[in-house]
Amino acid sequence: MAVTKMLAVLAAATCMAGALAAPADETLQRLAQIRALPAATATQDALRQRGELDAAWRWFGNHKAEALPVLRRELAAELKKAQPNQLVLLDVGYFLRAHGEPGDTALALQALLRIDPDGTVPKSQSQQLFRFMHALAAGRDTRLFALMDKVFLRGQVTVFLPQQGSTLDEASTCIYLYGQYGAVAERHLRALLGDASVVNRALEVLMWVGSPDSVPAVAALLNTADADTFARAATFLLRAGGPQGRDALRAFDPRGLQGKALEFYRQTHGQLDRMSFAALADQLVEQGEERAPGAPPVVRGLDAAGARQALDALYRSYGSYDGITPAALARAALPKQALIDELVRVRERSLLRVSAETLADVDTTNTLINTVRFRD
């Protein structure tokens, strides 16, 4: 009888060990399937490939406790290879960043840095690469700029947002990535303004993440013969340049302009005399605010405590202006530079939230920042 019980216990233990081992074995099998996927050469091939990779992701997620140790070990081994499998780097690296422990971030970063910008991943899995890059951009590791520049700044990557049913255009994908780097990205992009092949995209991103620090470099582009570059440079000076940008446009001699560039200059030049703190703050007043017909907007500034409360709420909500009046914040009783610094912090935080509404909120924050720059 004792022997029978012992055999039963051993059998149960064997079954349990097998059950525990099965997820690890399955993890290895799914990794082998990922490694065996051929390079996708057409859109339909890439979509089918993404379906198989997503199926592996779901399985890893459903067996995370057992899968994570295997994924860590296998990714570390993959990184030691002279030519690591690019899909393993992409999907296992991103899975560890998204679902692993905090300590997995360093391993995920190593994987992202080994993605070949000229390889198959940017061509066939650019949307997944965007999500991986976006997840790690908050760390502000400048080593990612090489991959970011080649694939996104110089490329034509758009990203579909299924939950919102909308698509990020090429410039928007860059704003989400570079915008998390703050002033570091501004300096990097400013250094690229002399490159004709990327100057227009760099200017588009600088409109969203730049500051008066870039006014001299951007103002120099007003003498360009390219109408598109001129329009982007002038727009930057108006949107992000503060008083320095306004003054640079006032000082510009337009006599060499013609065609579309001259037409754009005439349209924007009329705005310069209206660029003052009072005028810009009035423009921030919500259209629905009650006031007598024909009367000037009523703008009430927040006291210091109210301003800090509003800024804290903005930060916690990743930049949502629900319940916050931008015009009141523009006139807040806080030192000018302190208010700007907090708004820049809100902007960088906002770009962690990839959604259809985010860039509208960031645009409001940028308008606020530029308005406050005109305060005395």
HELIX and SHEET records of a PDB file:
HELIX    1   1 ALA A    2  ALA A   36  1                                  35    
HELIX    2   2 THR A   43  ASN A   62  1                                  20    
HELIX    3   3 LYS A   64  LEU A   79  1                                  16    
HELIX    4   4 GLN A   86  HIS A   99  1                                  14    
HELIX    5   5 ASP A  104  LEU A  113  1                                  10    
HELIX    6   6 THR A  120  SER A  124  1                                   5    
HELIX    7   7 SER A  126  ALA A  137  1                                  12    
HELIX    8   8 THR A  142  LEU A  144  5                                   3    
HELIX    9   9 PHE A  145  MET A  148  1                                   4    
HELIX   10  10 ASP A  149  LEU A  153  3                                   5    
HELIX   11  11 GLU A  170  TYR A  178  1                                   9    
HELIX   12  12 GLY A  179  TYR A  181  5                                   3    
HELIX   13  13 ALA A  183  ARG A  190  1                                   8    
HELIX   14  14 VAL A  199  VAL A  209  1                                  11    
HELIX   15  15 PRO A  212  SER A  214  5                                   3    
HELIX   16  16 VAL A  215  ALA A  219  1                                   5    
HELIX   17  17 ALA A  220  ASN A  223  5                                   4    
HELIX   18  18 ALA A  227  ARG A  239  1                                  13    
HELIX   19  19 GLY A  242  ALA A  251  1                                  10    
HELIX   20  20 PRO A  254  GLY A  256  5                                   3    
HELIX   21  21 GLY A  259  HIS A  269  1                                  11    
HELIX   22  22 LEU A  272  ARG A  274  5                                   3    
HELIX   23  23 PHE A  277  GLN A  283  1                                   7    
HELIX   24  24 ALA A  304  ARG A  316  1                                  13    
HELIX   25  25 PRO A  326  ALA A  330  1                                   5    
HELIX   26  26 LYS A  336  SER A  350  1                                  15    
HELIX   27  27 THR A  358  VAL A  372  1                                  15    
SHEET    1   A 2 VAL A 159  LEU A 161  0                                        
SHEET    2   A 2 SER A 166  LEU A 168 -1                                        
END                                                                             
